[in-house]
Amino acid sequence: MSITLNAMLARTADVCGGLPRIDGTRITVHRLATLYKQGQSPEEMVQTYPQLSLAQVYSTLAYYHANRAEIESELSAAEC
């Protein structure tokens, strides 16, 4: 059975402030992007969050790279 990358992510206004997250979790794209920027590998992220699959982490990082300017802008705004 194939799963599309978009099916792994969700965005709901009343969950995690409406930020994109891994469906069924409260782990946001922003959180994994931050770990990625700190040098964590996808394998390390799965160790940090064992409820995630490697496919979920990679799809989240693919979303981050495809929407990098938007995510970086949101991360910068959150630091203020």
GUDREN-450459 format. One record per residue: residue number from 1; residue in one letter; x, y, z negated of N, C-alpha, C, O, CB in turn. Coordinates in steps of 0.2 Angstrom, whole numbers. Glycine has a CB too. Layout:
N
{resi->NUM resn->a n_u->X n_v->Y n_w->Z ca_u->X ca_v->Y ca_w->Z c_u->X c_v->Y c_w->Z o_u->X o_v->Y o_w->Z cb_u->X cb_v->Y cb_w->Z}
...
END
This chain:
80
{resi->1 resn->m n_u->4 n_v->-6 n_w->0 ca_u->0 ca_v->0 ca_w->0 c_u->4 c_v->6 c_w->0 o_u->9 o_v->7 o_w->-4 cb_u->-5 cb_v->0 cb_w->-6}
{resi->2 resn->s n_u->3 n_v->11 n_w->5 ca_u->7 ca_v->17 ca_w->5 c_u->4 c_v->22 c_w->1 o_u->-2 o_v->23 o_w->0 cb_u->8 cb_v->19 cb_w->12}
{resi->3 resn->i n_u->8 n_v->27 n_w->-2 ca_u->6 ca_v->32 ca_w->-6 c_u->9 c_v->38 c_w->-3 o_u->15 o_v->39 o_w->-2 cb_u->7 cb_v->32 cb_w->-14}
{resi->4 resn->t n_u->5 n_v->44 n_w->-2 ca_u->8 ca_v->50 ca_w->1 c_u->11 c_v->54 c_w->-5 o_u->9 o_v->53 o_w->-11 cb_u->2 cb_v->54 cb_w->5}
{resi->5 resn->l n_u->16 n_v->58 n_w->-3 ca_u->19 ca_v->62 ca_w->-8 c_u->14 c_v->67 c_w->-12 o_u->14 o_v->67 o_w->-18 cb_u->25 cb_v->66 cb_w->-5}
{resi->6 resn->n n_u->9 n_v->70 n_w->-8 ca_u->5 ca_v->74 ca_w->-11 c_u->0 c_v->71 c_w->-16 o_u->-2 o_v->74 o_w->-21 cb_u->0 cb_v->77 cb_w->-5}
{resi->7 resn->a n_u->-1 n_v->64 n_w->-15 ca_u->-5 ca_v->61 ca_w->-20 c_u->-2 c_v->60 c_w->-27 o_u->-6 o_v->59 o_w->-32 cb_u->-7 cb_v->54 cb_w->-17}
{resi->8 resn->m n_u->4 n_v->61 n_w->-27 ca_u->8 ca_v->60 ca_w->-33 c_u->8 c_v->67 c_w->-38 o_u->9 o_v->66 o_w->-44 cb_u->15 cb_v->58 cb_w->-32}
{resi->9 resn->l n_u->6 n_v->72 n_w->-35 ca_u->6 ca_v->78 ca_w->-38 c_u->-1 c_v->81 c_w->-39 o_u->-6 o_v->80 o_w->-35 cb_u->10 cb_v->84 cb_w->-34}
{resi->10 resn->a n_u->-3 n_v->85 n_w->-44 ca_u->-9 ca_v->88 ca_w->-45 c_u->-8 c_v->95 c_w->-48 o_u->-3 o_v->97 o_w->-50 cb_u->-13 cb_v->84 cb_w->-50}
{resi->11 resn->r n_u->-13 n_v->99 n_w->-46 ca_u->-13 ca_v->106 ca_w->-49 c_u->-20 c_v->107 c_w->-51 o_u->-25 o_v->107 o_w->-47 cb_u->-11 cb_v->111 cb_w->-43}
{resi->12 resn->t n_u->-21 n_v->108 n_w->-58 ca_u->-28 ca_v->110 ca_w->-61 c_u->-27 c_v->116 c_w->-65 o_u->-22 o_v->117 o_w->-69 cb_u->-30 cb_v->104 cb_w->-65}
{resi->13 resn->a n_u->-32 n_v->121 n_w->-64 ca_u->-31 ca_v->127 ca_w->-67 c_u->-31 c_v->127 c_w->-75 o_u->-27 o_v->131 o_w->-78 cb_u->-38 cb_v->131 cb_w->-66}
{resi->14 resn->d n_u->-34 n_v->122 n_w->-78 ca_u->-34 ca_v->122 ca_w->-85 c_u->-29 c_v->117 c_w->-88 o_u->-29 o_v->115 o_w->-94 cb_u->-41 cb_v->120 cb_w->-88}
{resi->15 resn->v n_u->-24 n_v->114 n_w->-84 ca_u->-19 ca_v->109 ca_w->-87 c_u->-12 c_v->112 c_w->-85 o_u->-11 o_v->114 o_w->-79 cb_u->-20 cb_v->102 cb_w->-83}
{resi->16 resn->c n_u->-8 n_v->113 n_w->-90 ca_u->-1 ca_v->116 ca_w->-89 c_u->-1 c_v->123 c_w->-85 o_u->3 o_v->124 o_w->-81 cb_u->3 cb_v->111 cb_w->-85}
{resi->17 resn->g n_u->-6 n_v->127 n_w->-87 ca_u->-7 ca_v->133 ca_w->-84 c_u->-7 c_v->134 c_w->-77 o_u->-6 o_v->139 o_w->-74 cb_u->0 cb_v->137 cb_w->-86}
{resi->18 resn->g n_u->-10 n_v->128 n_w->-74 ca_u->-11 ca_v->128 ca_w->-67 c_u->-5 c_v->126 c_w->-63 o_u->-5 o_v->127 o_w->-56 cb_u->-14 cb_v->134 cb_w->-64}
{resi->19 resn->l n_u->1 n_v->125 n_w->-66 ca_u->7 ca_v->123 ca_w->-62 c_u->6 c_v->116 c_w->-59 o_u->3 o_v->112 o_w->-62 cb_u->13 cb_v->124 cb_w->-67}
{resi->20 resn->p n_u->10 n_v->115 n_w->-54 ca_u->10 ca_v->109 ca_w->-51 c_u->13 c_v->104 c_w->-55 o_u->18 o_v->105 o_w->-58 cb_u->13 cb_v->109 cb_w->-44}
{resi->21 resn->r n_u->10 n_v->98 n_w->-56 ca_u->13 ca_v->93 ca_w->-61 c_u->12 c_v->86 c_w->-58 o_u->8 o_v->85 o_w->-53 cb_u->9 cb_v->93 cb_w->-67}
{resi->22 resn->i n_u->15 n_v->81 n_w->-61 ca_u->14 ca_v->74 ca_w->-58 c_u->8 c_v->72 c_w->-61 o_u->6 o_v->72 o_w->-67 cb_u->20 cb_v->70 cb_w->-61}
{resi->23 resn->d n_u->4 n_v->69 n_w->-56 ca_u->-3 ca_v->67 ca_w->-57 c_u->-3 c_v->62 c_w->-63 o_u->0 o_v->58 o_w->-63 cb_u->-7 cb_v->64 cb_w->-51}
{resi->24 resn->g n_u->-8 n_v->64 n_w->-68 ca_u->-9 ca_v->59 ca_w->-74 c_u->-4 c_v->61 c_w->-79 o_u->-4 o_v->57 o_w->-84 cb_u->-8 cb_v->52 cb_w->-71}
{resi->25 resn->t n_u->0 n_v->66 n_w->-79 ca_u->5 ca_v->68 ca_w->-84 c_u->4 c_v->75 c_w->-85 o_u->1 o_v->79 o_w->-82 cb_u->12 cb_v->66 cb_w->-82}
{resi->26 resn->r n_u->8 n_v->78 n_w->-90 ca_u->9 ca_v->85 ca_w->-91 c_u->16 c_v->87 c_w->-89 o_u->18 o_v->92 o_w->-92 cb_u->7 cb_v->87 cb_w->-98}
{resi->27 resn->i n_u->19 n_v->83 n_w->-85 ca_u->26 ca_v->85 ca_w->-83 c_u->26 c_v->89 c_w->-77 o_u->24 o_v->86 o_w->-72 cb_u->30 cb_v->78 cb_w->-82}
{resi->28 resn->t n_u->28 n_v->95 n_w->-77 ca_u->27 ca_v->99 ca_w->-71 c_u->33 c_v->99 c_w->-67 o_u->39 o_v->97 o_w->-68 cb_u->27 cb_v->107 cb_w->-74}
{resi->29 resn->v n_u->32 n_v->101 n_w->-60 ca_u->37 ca_v->102 ca_w->-56 c_u->43 c_v->106 c_w->-58 o_u->49 o_v->105 o_w->-57 cb_u->35 cb_v->105 cb_w->-49}
{resi->30 resn->h n_u->41 n_v->112 n_w->-62 ca_u->45 ca_v->116 ca_w->-65 c_u->50 c_v->113 c_w->-70 o_u->56 o_v->115 o_w->-70 cb_u->42 cb_v->122 cb_w->-68}
{resi->31 resn->r n_u->47 n_v->108 n_w->-74 ca_u->52 ca_v->105 ca_w->-79 c_u->57 c_v->101 c_w->-75 o_u->63 o_v->101 o_w->-77 cb_u->47 cb_v->100 cb_w->-83}
{resi->32 resn->l n_u->55 n_v->97 n_w->-70 ca_u->60 ca_v->93 ca_w->-67 c_u->65 c_v->97 c_w->-63 o_u->70 o_v->95 o_w->-62 cb_u->56 cb_v->87 cb_w->-62}
{resi->33 resn->a n_u->62 n_v->102 n_w->-60 ca_u->67 ca_v->107 ca_w->-56 c_u->72 c_v->110 c_w->-61 o_u->78 o_v->110 o_w->-59 cb_u->63 cb_v->112 cb_w->-53}
{resi->34 resn->t n_u->70 n_v->111 n_w->-67 ca_u->75 ca_v->114 ca_w->-72 c_u->80 c_v->109 c_w->-73 o_u->86 o_v->110 o_w->-74 cb_u->71 cb_v->116 cb_w->-78}
{resi->35 resn->l n_u->78 n_v->103 n_w->-75 ca_u->83 ca_v->97 ca_w->-76 c_u->87 c_v->96 c_w->-70 o_u->93 o_v->95 o_w->-71 cb_u->79 cb_v->91 cb_w->-78}
{resi->36 resn->y n_u->84 n_v->96 n_w->-64 ca_u->88 ca_v->95 ca_w->-58 c_u->94 c_v->101 c_w->-58 o_u->100 o_v->99 o_w->-56 cb_u->84 cb_v->95 cb_w->-52}
{resi->37 resn->k n_u->92 n_v->107 n_w->-59 ca_u->97 ca_v->113 ca_w->-59 c_u->102 c_v->112 c_w->-64 o_u->107 o_v->115 o_w->-63 cb_u->93 cb_v->119 cb_w->-59}
{resi->38 resn->q n_u->100 n_v->109 n_w->-70 ca_u->105 ca_v->108 ca_w->-75 c_u->110 c_v->102 c_w->-74 o_u->114 o_v->100 o_w->-77 cb_u->101 cb_v->106 cb_w->-82}
{resi->39 resn->g n_u->109 n_v->98 n_w->-68 ca_u->113 ca_v->93 ca_w->-66 c_u->111 c_v->86 c_w->-67 o_u->114 o_v->81 o_w->-66 cb_u->119 cb_v->94 cb_w->-69}
{resi->40 resn->q n_u->104 n_v->85 n_w->-70 ca_u->102 ca_v->78 ca_w->-71 c_u->100 c_v->75 c_w->-64 o_u->97 o_v->78 o_w->-60 cb_u->96 cb_v->79 cb_w->-75}
{resi->41 resn->s n_u->102 n_v->69 n_w->-64 ca_u->100 ca_v->65 ca_w->-58 c_u->93 c_v->62 c_w->-58 o_u->90 o_v->62 o_w->-64 cb_u->105 cb_v->59 cb_w->-56}
{resi->42 resn->p n_u->90 n_v->60 n_w->-53 ca_u->83 ca_v->57 ca_w->-53 c_u->83 c_v->51 c_w->-58 o_u->78 o_v->50 o_w->-62 cb_u->81 cb_v->55 cb_w->-47}
{resi->43 resn->e n_u->88 n_v->47 n_w->-58 ca_u->89 ca_v->41 ca_w->-62 c_u->89 c_v->43 c_w->-70 o_u->86 o_v->40 o_w->-74 cb_u->95 cb_v->37 cb_w->-61}
{resi->44 resn->e n_u->92 n_v->49 n_w->-71 ca_u->93 ca_v->51 ca_w->-78 c_u->86 c_v->54 c_w->-80 o_u->84 o_v->54 o_w->-86 cb_u->98 cb_v->57 cb_w->-79}
{resi->45 resn->m n_u->82 n_v->57 n_w->-76 ca_u->76 ca_v->60 ca_w->-77 c_u->71 c_v->54 c_w->-79 o_u->67 o_v->55 o_w->-83 cb_u->73 cb_v->64 cb_w->-71}
{resi->46 resn->v n_u->71 n_v->49 n_w->-76 ca_u->67 ca_v->43 ca_w->-77 c_u->69 c_v->40 c_w->-84 o_u->65 o_v->38 o_w->-88 cb_u->68 cb_v->37 cb_w->-72}
{resi->47 resn->q n_u->75 n_v->41 n_w->-86 ca_u->77 ca_v->39 ca_w->-93 c_u->74 c_v->43 c_w->-98 o_u->72 o_v->41 o_w->-103 cb_u->85 cb_v->38 cb_w->-93}
{resi->48 resn->t n_u->74 n_v->50 n_w->-96 ca_u->71 ca_v->55 ca_w->-101 c_u->64 c_v->54 c_w->-101 o_u->61 o_v->55 o_w->-107 cb_u->73 cb_v->62 cb_w->-98}
{resi->49 resn->y n_u->61 n_v->53 n_w->-96 ca_u->53 ca_v->52 ca_w->-95 c_u->52 c_v->45 c_w->-93 o_u->50 o_v->44 o_w->-87 cb_u->50 cb_v->57 cb_w->-91}
{resi->50 resn->p n_u->53 n_v->40 n_w->-97 ca_u->52 ca_v->33 ca_w->-94 c_u->45 c_v->31 c_w->-92 o_u->44 o_v->26 o_w->-88 cb_u->53 cb_v->28 cb_w->-100}
{resi->51 resn->q n_u->40 n_v->35 n_w->-93 ca_u->33 ca_v->34 ca_w->-90 c_u->33 c_v->36 c_w->-83 o_u->28 o_v->34 o_w->-79 cb_u->28 cb_v->38 cb_w->-94}
{resi->52 resn->l n_u->38 n_v->39 n_w->-80 ca_u->38 ca_v->41 ca_w->-73 c_u->42 c_v->36 c_w->-69 o_u->46 o_v->32 o_w->-72 cb_u->42 cb_v->48 cb_w->-72}
{resi->53 resn->s n_u->40 n_v->35 n_w->-63 ca_u->44 ca_v->31 ca_w->-58 c_u->49 c_v->35 c_w->-54 o_u->48 o_v->41 o_w->-54 cb_u->39 cb_v->27 cb_w->-53}
{resi->54 resn->l n_u->54 n_v->32 n_w->-52 ca_u->59 ca_v->35 ca_w->-48 c_u->55 c_v->39 c_w->-42 o_u->57 o_v->44 o_w->-40 cb_u->64 cb_v->30 cb_w->-45}
{resi->55 resn->a n_u->50 n_v->35 n_w->-39 ca_u->46 ca_v->38 ca_w->-33 c_u->43 c_v->45 c_w->-35 o_u->43 o_v->50 o_w->-31 cb_u->41 cb_v->33 cb_w->-31}
{resi->56 resn->q n_u->40 n_v->45 n_w->-41 ca_u->37 ca_v->51 ca_w->-44 c_u->42 c_v->57 c_w->-44 o_u->41 o_v->63 o_w->-43 cb_u->34 cb_v->50 cb_w->-50}
{resi->57 resn->v n_u->48 n_v->55 n_w->-47 ca_u->53 ca_v->60 ca_w->-48 c_u->55 c_v->63 c_w->-41 o_u->56 o_v->69 o_w->-40 cb_u->59 cb_v->57 cb_w->-52}
{resi->58 resn->y n_u->57 n_v->58 n_w->-36 ca_u->59 ca_v->60 ca_w->-30 c_u->54 c_v->64 c_w->-26 o_u->55 o_v->69 o_w->-23 cb_u->61 cb_v->54 cb_w->-26}
{resi->59 resn->s n_u->47 n_v->63 n_w->-27 ca_u->42 ca_v->66 ca_w->-23 c_u->42 c_v->73 c_w->-27 o_u->40 o_v->78 o_w->-23 cb_u->35 cb_v->63 cb_w->-24}
{resi->60 resn->t n_u->42 n_v->74 n_w->-33 ca_u->42 ca_v->80 ca_w->-36 c_u->48 c_v->85 c_w->-34 o_u->47 o_v->91 o_w->-33 cb_u->43 cb_v->79 cb_w->-44}
{resi->61 resn->l n_u->54 n_v->82 n_w->-34 ca_u->60 ca_v->86 ca_w->-31 c_u->59 c_v->88 c_w->-24 o_u->61 o_v->93 o_w->-22 cb_u->66 cb_v->82 cb_w->-32}
{resi->62 resn->a n_u->56 n_v->83 n_w->-20 ca_u->54 ca_v->85 ca_w->-13 c_u->50 c_v->91 c_w->-13 o_u->51 o_v->96 o_w->-9 cb_u->51 cb_v->79 cb_w->-9}
{resi->63 resn->y n_u->45 n_v->91 n_w->-17 ca_u->40 ca_v->97 ca_w->-17 c_u->44 c_v->103 c_w->-19 o_u->43 o_v->108 o_w->-16 cb_u->34 cb_v->95 cb_w->-22}
{resi->64 resn->y n_u->48 n_v->102 n_w->-24 ca_u->52 ca_v->108 ca_w->-27 c_u->56 c_v->111 c_w->-21 o_u->56 o_v->117 o_w->-20 cb_u->57 cb_v->106 cb_w->-32}
{resi->65 resn->h n_u->60 n_v->107 n_w->-17 ca_u->64 ca_v->109 ca_w->-11 c_u->60 c_v->112 c_w->-6 o_u->62 o_v->117 o_w->-3 cb_u->68 cb_v->103 cb_w->-9}
{resi->66 resn->a n_u->54 n_v->109 n_w->-5 ca_u->49 ca_v->112 ca_w->1 c_u->46 c_v->119 c_w->-1 o_u->44 o_v->123 o_w->3 cb_u->44 cb_v->107 cb_w->2}
{resi->67 resn->n n_u->46 n_v->120 n_w->-8 ca_u->43 ca_v->126 ca_w->-11 c_u->48 c_v->130 c_w->-15 o_u->46 o_v->133 o_w->-20 cb_u->36 cb_v->125 cb_w->-14}
{resi->68 resn->r n_u->54 n_v->130 n_w->-14 ca_u->59 ca_v->132 ca_w->-18 c_u->58 c_v->139 c_w->-20 o_u->59 o_v->141 o_w->-26 cb_u->66 cb_v->131 cb_w->-15}
{resi->69 resn->a n_u->57 n_v->144 n_w->-15 ca_u->57 ca_v->151 ca_w->-16 c_u->51 c_v->152 c_w->-21 o_u->52 o_v->156 o_w->-26 cb_u->55 cb_v->155 cb_w->-10}
{resi->70 resn->e n_u->45 n_v->149 n_w->-20 ca_u->40 ca_v->150 ca_w->-25 c_u->41 c_v->148 c_w->-32 o_u->40 o_v->151 o_w->-37 cb_u->33 cb_v->146 cb_w->-22}
{resi->71 resn->i n_u->44 n_v->142 n_w->-32 ca_u->46 ca_v->139 ca_w->-39 c_u->51 c_v->143 c_w->-43 o_u->50 o_v->144 o_w->-49 cb_u->48 cb_v->131 cb_w->-38}
{resi->72 resn->e n_u->56 n_v->145 n_w->-39 ca_u->61 ca_v->149 ca_w->-42 c_u->59 c_v->155 c_w->-45 o_u->61 o_v->158 o_w->-50 cb_u->67 cb_v->150 cb_w->-37}
{resi->73 resn->s n_u->54 n_v->158 n_w->-41 ca_u->51 ca_v->165 ca_w->-43 c_u->47 c_v->164 c_w->-49 o_u->47 o_v->168 o_w->-54 cb_u->46 cb_v->168 cb_w->-37}
{resi->74 resn->e n_u->43 n_v->158 n_w->-50 ca_u->39 ca_v->157 ca_w->-56 c_u->44 c_v->155 c_w->-62 o_u->42 o_v->157 o_w->-67 cb_u->35 cb_v->151 cb_w->-54}
{resi->75 resn->l n_u->49 n_v->152 n_w->-60 ca_u->54 ca_v->150 ca_w->-66 c_u->57 c_v->157 c_w->-68 o_u->58 o_v->158 o_w->-74 cb_u->60 cb_v->145 cb_w->-63}
{resi->76 resn->s n_u->59 n_v->161 n_w->-64 ca_u->62 ca_v->168 ca_w->-66 c_u->57 c_v->172 c_w->-70 o_u->59 o_v->175 o_w->-75 cb_u->64 cb_v->171 cb_w->-60}
{resi->77 resn->a n_u->51 n_v->172 n_w->-68 ca_u->46 ca_v->176 ca_w->-72 c_u->45 c_v->173 c_w->-79 o_u->43 o_v->177 o_w->-83 cb_u->39 cb_v->176 cb_w->-68}
{resi->78 resn->a n_u->45 n_v->166 n_w->-79 ca_u->44 ca_v->163 ca_w->-86 c_u->50 c_v->165 c_w->-91 o_u->49 o_v->164 o_w->-97 cb_u->43 cb_v->155 cb_w->-85}
{resi->79 resn->e n_u->56 n_v->166 n_w->-88 ca_u->61 ca_v->168 ca_w->-92 c_u->61 c_v->174 c_w->-96 o_u->64 o_v->176 o_w->-101 cb_u->68 cb_v->167 cb_w->-88}
{resi->80 resn->c n_u->57 n_v->179 n_w->-93 ca_u->56 ca_v->186 ca_w->-96 c_u->52 c_v->186 c_w->-102 o_u->52 o_v->191 o_w->-105 cb_u->53 cb_v->190 cb_w->-91}
END
